[in-house]
């Protein structure tokens, strides 16, 4: 079930769902900008490309990411687009292997990143605080705001909010 976003568009979730993600890896930019869900189902190839972009780059491992997480990211972009802002979500972290997670400063021991259910990132020229507020509005899961590092965390777990360093 997608997050509770309507934003004046009651048919938002019945339309094809697009996600625009970017990530810098080894000095180059990887990008996925396509519809991953249409006609009531995940579209295999775009979904796989999104999962690959959201992989653990340190371990070189990809997993099946949560479709609900992709819906949350789609919803964030939908709200931004409704306000005239159509930019990619820049990924800091998606899936993390247990080894990568344990080596990540400040990471929760049982992080949803290790289940492919969390994303950390930002949107160019858009405050992380605004992304966090949109994610809270969607009520899709947990939302963490890291002002000093200018990124936010979203996951498809239980509803909760926090501020990081």
Secondary structure by P-SEA (a helix, b strand, c coil): cccccccccccccccbbbbbbbbbcccbbbbbbcccccccccccaaaaaaaaaaccccccccccccaaaaaaaaaaaaaaaaacbbbbbccccccccaaaaaaccccccccccccccccccccccccaaaaaaaaaaacccbbbbbccccccccccccccccccc
